[in-house]
Amino acid sequence: MSEQALKDHNMLLGPERKIETAENGTLVKKSIDNATRKLEECQRKSSAVVVPDPANGNELTNGVGEVGTSEIEYIESEKLTDVEDVDASLKAVLAGLDSKDWLLVCDTLNNVRRLALFHKEVMLNMVGDAITLLVNALKNPRSAVCKTGIMTSADIFFVYNDKLVDFLDPLLVQLLLKASQDKKFVCEAAEKALVAMTSWVSPTLLLPKLQPYLKNRNPRIRAKASTCFCRSVLRLGVEGIKAYGIDELIRTAASQLSDQLPESREAARSLLLELQTVYEKSPDYVPSSVSEYPETSSWENFCQSKLSPLNAQAVLRVTNIAREALVSSS
């Protein structure tokens, strides 16, 4: 046995090896039990299979004596069933959401969805506290927890709508962030939750909440906020837009036309076309006679009176192109 091989062999046997000396020289007596134990340990380590954790992309070892990754089932709202014990589930909500066990958090989030859908009034009393912990779930680095939390957000928007306005701010910023990130399945879930929010929360209550995010430093957040803002304005209808203030809305839309991301600019264009339609259909705005084309001149004058020259020019370019396209297609 070479000197290096002997050194490696001795290292494997560890400090517990026994050495005996004979008259003919030095004899190394191996401690069989110790060697066997160490070899078995090495074999266990080498046989451990490394598998990706679908929740956050980290690696977990699935070897002897270790628990493998757990699969999370993302249950669509229409497939949720009622809880077996309402009182027990209700009492366990806050502790479950605040648990360090991410599997328990996911399970509790699904119970929150069930309680909201099947026992709306019972769950209402603790919805504020539940949302505070729900926000923590959205911040969780584990994507499984985050996505389940986002799905929970969509369901409570559907169930409680305007009753959530007082608790909306921290939830809104997290949904805008998640809808702006690169993880596709989390991003798609957040988009659905934002659609649910704009569909079920009254525009008059939601628009002031969205307004600050239109000027956020993060262009992706601005883009998502612009899309939500446009959807909410469209829900106002003609009378709602007039009551909210078409002057303010046109200034908001004009400021988004020069935004960095196409998503923001497209939302602004859609909003401006809607505002133009409302303006021209409303007798309160359109004068009885202004030049040869009263509606066009009125809209142009209105934009020039409410906006800076550059913004007015940008708005008129967008709306005129849309008008020309409509005329040419008819």
VOPA-664230 format. One record per residue (C-alpha): x negated, y negated, z; residue number from 1; residue in one letter. Coordinates in Angstrom, 1 decimal, decimal comma. Each point is the difference from the previous one (the first is absolute). Last residue first. Example, Ala and Ser with C-alpha at 12.3 -4.5 7.8 and 13.67 -1.06 7.14 Angstrom:
2
px;py;pz;pos;code
-13,7;1,1;7,1;2;S $
1,4;3,4;0,7;1;A $
//
This chain:
330
px;py;pz;pos;code
66,2;-52,0;-41,8;330;S $
-3,6;1,1;0,4;329;S $
-1,4;-3,3;-1,3;328;S $
2,1;-2,0;2,4;327;V $
-1,0;2,1;3,1;326;L $
-3,7;-0,2;-0,9;325;A $
0,3;-3,8;-0,4;324;E $
1,7;-0,2;3,4;323;R $
-2,7;2,1;1,6;322;A $
-2,8;-2,1;-1,6;321;I $
1,8;-3,2;1,2;320;N $
0,3;1,3;3,6;319;T $
-3,7;0,8;0,3;318;V $
-1,3;-3,2;-1,8;317;R $
2,5;-2,0;2,1;316;L $
-1,5;1,3;3,2;315;V $
-3,6;-0,6;-1,0;314;A $
0,7;-3,5;-1,2;313;Q $
1,9;-0,8;3,3;312;A $
-2,9;1,4;2,0;311;N $
-2,5;-2,2;-1,9;310;L $
2,2;-3,1;0,3;309;P $
0,6;0,5;3,7;308;S $
3,5;1,4;0,7;307;L $
3,4;-1,2;1,0;306;K $
0,7;-2,7;-2,5;305;S $
-1,7;1,7;-2,9;304;Q $
1,9;3,2;0,7;303;C $
3,3;-1,8;0,1;302;F $
-0,7;-1,9;-3,2;301;N $
-0,8;3,2;-1,8;300;E $
3,1;1,8;1,4;299;W $
2,2;-3,0;-1,1;298;S $
-1,6;-0,2;-3,4;297;S $
0,6;3,6;-0,7;296;T $
3,6;-0,1;1,3;295;E $
0,9;-3,2;-1,8;294;P $
-1,3;0,9;-3,4;293;Y $
0,7;-3,0;-2,3;292;E $
-0,9;-2,6;2,7;291;S $
1,4;0,2;3,5;290;V $
3,8;0,2;0,2;289;S $
2,2;1,6;2,7;288;S $
-2,9;0,3;2,5;287;P $
-1,0;3,5;1,2;286;V $
-0,8;0,2;3,7;285;Y $
3,3;0,3;1,9;284;D $
1,7;1,6;-3,1;283;P $
-2,1;3,1;0,8;282;S $
-0,7;2,4;-2,9;281;K $
-3,2;-1,8;-1,0;280;E $
-1,5;0,0;3,4;279;Y $
0,9;3,6;0,8;278;V $
-1,5;1,2;-3,3;277;T $
-3,1;-2,1;0,6;276;Q $
-0,4;1,4;3,5;275;L $
0,2;3,5;-1,4;274;E $
-2,6;-0,7;-2,6;273;L $
-2,2;-1,6;2,6;272;L $
0,3;3,1;2,3;271;L $
-1,0;2,4;-2,8;270;S $
-3,0;-2,2;-0,9;269;R $
-1,1;-0,2;3,7;268;A $
0,2;3,8;0,4;267;A $
-2,1;0,4;-3,2;266;E $
-2,6;-2,4;1,3;265;R $
-0,3;1,8;3,3;264;S $
-0,4;3,4;-1,6;263;E $
-2,5;-1,5;-2,5;262;P $
-2,5;-0,7;2,9;261;L $
-1,9;-3,2;0,5;260;Q $
2,9;-2,4;0,4;259;D $
0,7;-2,8;-2,6;258;S $
3,7;0,7;-0,2;257;L $
0,3;0,4;3,7;256;Q $
0,2;-3,8;0,7;255;S $
2,8;-0,4;-2,5;254;A $
2,1;2,6;1,8;253;A $
-0,3;-1,8;3,3;252;T $
0,8;-3,4;-1,5;251;R $
3,0;1,5;-1,8;250;I $
1,3;1,5;3,2;249;L $
-0,3;-3,3;2,0;248;E $
2,0;-1,9;-2,6;247;D $
2,5;2,8;-0,4;246;I $
1,0;-0,4;3,6;245;G $
1,4;2,8;2,2;244;Y $
3,6;-1,1;-0,7;243;A $
-0,6;-0,1;-3,7;242;K $
-1,7;3,4;0,0;241;I $
2,8;1,5;2,1;240;G $
2,7;-1,4;-2,3;239;E $
-1,7;1,5;-3,1;238;V $
-0,9;3,4;1,6;237;G $
-2,1;0,4;3,1;236;L $
-1,1;3,5;-1,0;235;R $
-2,2;-1,4;-2,7;234;L $
-1,8;-2,0;2,6;233;V $
-0,8;3,1;2,0;232;S $
-1,5;1,8;-3,0;231;R $
-2,2;-3,0;-0,8;230;C $
-1,3;-0,3;3,5;229;F $
-0,8;3,8;0,1;228;C $
-2,0;-0,3;-3,2;227;T $
-1,8;-3,1;1,3;226;S $
-0,8;1,7;3,3;225;A $
-1,5;3,0;-1,8;224;K $
-2,2;-2,4;-2,2;223;A $
-1,0;-2,2;2,9;222;R $
-1,1;3,2;1,9;221;I $
-2,1;1,0;-2,9;220;R $
-1,5;-3,4;-0,3;219;P $
-1,2;0,0;3,6;218;N $
-0,4;-3,6;1,2;217;R $
3,8;-0,1;0,7;216;N $
1,9;-2,9;-1,6;215;K $
3,1;2,0;-1,0;214;L $
-0,3;1,7;3,4;213;Y $
1,3;-3,1;1,7;212;P $
3,3;0,2;-2,0;211;Q $
0,9;3,5;0,8;210;L $
1,5;-0,6;3,5;209;K $
1,9;-3,1;-1,3;208;P $
1,4;2,2;-2,8;207;L $
1,2;2,8;2,3;206;L $
2,8;-1,7;1,9;205;L $
1,7;-1,7;-3,0;204;T $
-0,7;3,1;-2,1;203;P $
2,0;2,3;2,4;202;S $
-1,9;3,2;0,9;201;V $
1,2;3,1;-1,8;200;W $
-1,4;-0,1;-3,6;199;S $
-3,1;-2,1;0,8;198;T $
-0,9;2,4;2,8;197;M $
0,8;3,1;-2,0;196;A $
-2,2;-1,3;-2,8;195;V $
-2,8;-0,6;2,5;194;L $
0,4;3,5;1,3;193;A $
-0,2;1,4;-3,5;192;K $
-3,2;-2,0;-0,6;191;E $
-1,4;1,3;3,2;190;A $
0,6;3,6;-1,0;189;A $
-1,7;-0,6;-3,4;188;E $
-3,1;-1,5;1,7;187;C $
-0,3;2,9;2,5;186;V $
0,1;2,5;-2,9;185;F $
-2,4;-2,1;-2,1;184;K $
-2,7;-0,7;2,6;183;K $
-1,5;-3,2;-1,5;182;D $
1,6;-2,6;2,3;181;Q $
2,5;-2,8;-0,8;180;S $
3,2;1,8;1,0;179;A $
-1,7;0,8;3,3;178;K $
-0,8;-3,7;0,6;177;L $
3,5;-1,3;-0,9;176;L $
1,5;2,7;2,3;175;L $
-2,3;-1,0;2,8;174;Q $
0,9;-3,7;-0,4;173;V $
3,7;0,8;0,1;172;L $
-0,1;2,1;3,1;171;L $
-1,7;-2,7;2,0;170;P $
2,5;-2,6;-1,1;169;D $
3,3;2,0;0,0;168;L $
0,8;0,4;3,7;167;F $
2,5;-2,9;0,2;166;D $
1,3;0,8;-3,5;165;V $
0,8;3,6;0,9;164;L $
3,7;-0,4;0,6;163;K $
0,3;-1,3;-3,6;162;D $
-0,4;3,5;-1,5;161;N $
0,6;2,6;2,8;160;Y $
0,6;3,2;-2,0;159;V $
-1,7;-0,6;-3,3;158;F $
-2,9;-1,9;1,5;157;F $
-0,3;2,8;2,6;156;I $
-0,3;2,5;-2,8;155;D $
-2,7;-1,9;-1,9;154;A $
-2,1;-0,5;3,2;153;S $
0,2;3,7;0,8;152;T $
-1,5;0,8;-3,4;151;M $
-2,8;-2,5;0,7;150;I $
-0,7;1,8;3,4;149;G $
-0,1;3,4;-1,7;148;T $
-2,5;-1,5;-2,5;147;K $
-2,2;-1,4;2,8;146;C $
0,0;3,1;2,1;145;V $
-1,0;2,2;-3,0;144;A $
-2,5;-2,7;-1,2;143;S $
-2,0;0,3;3,3;142;R $
-1,6;-3,4;0,5;141;P $
3,0;-1,1;2,1;140;N $
1,0;-3,6;-0,7;139;K $
3,5;1,1;-1,2;138;L $
0,3;2,1;3,2;137;A $
-0,8;-3,0;2,1;136;N $
2,8;-1,9;-1,7;135;V $
2,4;2,8;0,9;134;L $
-1,0;-0,6;3,7;133;L $
1,3;-3,5;-0,2;132;T $
2,9;1,2;-2,1;131;I $
1,1;2,5;2,7;130;A $
0,0;-2,8;2,6;129;D $
2,3;-2,1;-2,1;128;G $
2,2;3,0;-1,0;127;V $
0,6;1,0;3,6;126;M $
3,6;-1,2;0,4;125;N $
0,9;0,9;-3,6;124;L $
-0,7;3,7;0,3;123;M $
3,3;0,8;1,6;122;V $
1,9;-2,2;-2,5;121;E $
-1,5;1,7;-3,1;120;K $
0,3;3,6;1,0;119;H $
-0,2;2,0;-3,2;118;F $
-2,3;-2,2;-2,2;117;L $
-1,8;-1,8;2,8;116;A $
-0,4;3,1;2,1;115;L $
-1,2;2,0;-3,0;114;R $
-2,6;-2,6;-1,0;113;R $
-1,2;-0,3;3,6;112;V $
-0,3;3,8;0,1;111;N $
-2,2;-0,2;-3,1;110;N $
-2,2;-2,5;1,8;109;L $
-0,1;2,4;2,9;108;T $
-1,3;2,9;-2,1;107;D $
-2,7;-2,3;-1,5;106;C $
-1,1;-1,2;3,4;105;V $
-0,1;3,6;1,3;104;L $
-2,3;1,0;-2,8;103;L $
-2,1;-3,1;0,7;102;W $
-0,6;1,1;3,6;101;D $
-1,1;-3,2;1,7;100;K $
3,6;-0,7;1,0;99;S $
1,6;-3,5;-0,2;98;D $
2,7;1,1;-2,4;97;L $
0,8;3,1;2,1;96;G $
0,2;-2,0;3,2;95;A $
2,3;-2,5;-1,6;94;L $
2,3;2,6;-1,6;93;V $
0,2;2,7;2,7;92;A $
3,0;-1,4;1,8;91;K $
1,9;-0,3;-3,3;90;L $
-0,8;3,6;-1,0;89;S $
1,2;1,3;3,3;88;A $
3,2;-1,9;-0,1;87;D $
0,7;0,9;-3,6;86;V $
-0,7;3,8;0,3;85;D $
0,0;1,9;-3,3;84;E $
-1,0;-2,9;-2,2;83;V $
2,0;-0,6;-3,2;82;D $
-1,4;1,1;-3,3;81;T $
-2,2;-1,9;-2,5;80;L $
0,3;1,0;-3,6;79;K $
1,5;-3,2;-1,2;78;E $
-2,8;-2,0;1,6;77;S $
-2,8;1,9;-1,8;76;E $
-2,1;2,1;2,3;75;I $
-3,8;-0,3;-0,3;74;Y $
-1,3;3,4;1,3;73;E $
-3,3;-0,2;1,8;72;I $
-2,4;2,9;-0,3;71;E $
-2,2;0,8;2,9;70;S $
-3,8;0,4;-0,6;69;T $
-1,6;3,0;1,5;68;G $
-0,4;0,7;3,7;67;V $
-3,4;1,4;1,0;66;E $
-0,8;3,4;1,6;65;G $
-1,8;1,2;-3,1;64;V $
-0,2;-2,6;-2,7;63;G $
2,1;-2,8;-1,6;62;N $
-2,4;-2,9;0,2;61;T $
1,5;-3,4;-0,7;60;L $
-1,1;-2,6;-2,5;59;E $
1,3;-3,5;-0,1;58;N $
2,4;-1,1;-2,8;57;G $
2,5;-1,7;2,3;56;N $
3,1;2,1;0,2;55;A $
-0,8;2,7;-2,6;54;P $
-2,9;1,2;2,2;53;D $
-2,5;1,6;-2,4;52;P $
-1,1;3,5;0,7;51;V $
-3,4;1,3;1,3;50;V $
0,0;3,7;0,4;49;V $
-1,8;1,4;3,1;48;A $
-2,0;3,1;-1,1;47;S $
-3,4;-1,7;0,6;46;S $
1,0;-1,0;3,5;45;K $
1,3;3,4;1,0;44;R $
-3,1;1,7;-1,4;43;Q $
-2,2;-2,3;2,0;42;C $
1,8;0,9;3,2;41;E $
-0,2;3,7;-0,8;40;E $
-3,7;-0,4;-0,5;39;L $
-0,4;-1,8;3,3;38;K $
1,9;2,7;1,9;37;R $
-2,0;2,8;-1,7;36;T $
-3,2;-1,7;0,9;35;A $
0,9;-0,3;3,6;34;N $
1,2;3,6;0,3;33;D $
-3,1;1,3;-1,7;32;I $
-2,6;-1,8;2,1;31;S $
-3,0;0,7;-2,1;30;K $
-3,2;1,3;1,5;29;K $
-3,0;-1,7;-1,5;28;V $
-3,1;2,1;0,6;27;L $
-3,3;-1,6;0,7;26;T $
-3,2;2,0;-0,3;25;G $
-1,2;3,6;0,3;24;N $
0,0;-0,2;3,9;23;E $
3,7;-1,0;0,0;22;A $
1,7;-3,4;0,6;21;T $
3,8;-0,3;0,1;20;E $
2,0;-3,0;-1,2;19;I $
3,7;-0,4;0,7;18;K $
2,2;-2,3;-2,1;17;R $
2,2;-2,4;1,9;16;E $
-1,4;-3,1;-1,5;15;P $
1,6;0,7;-3,4;14;G $
0,1;3,1;-2,2;13;L $
0,5;-2,2;-3,1;12;L $
-3,0;-2,1;0,9;11;M $
-2,1;3,2;0,4;10;N $
1,0;1,2;-3,5;9;H $
-0,9;-3,4;-1,5;8;D $
-3,4;0,1;1,6;7;K $
-0,6;3,6;-1,0;6;L $
0,9;-0,9;-3,6;5;A $
-2,4;-2,9;0,1;4;Q $
-2,9;2,2;1,3;3;E $
0,7;2,7;-2,6;2;S $
1,5;3,4;1,0;1;M $
//
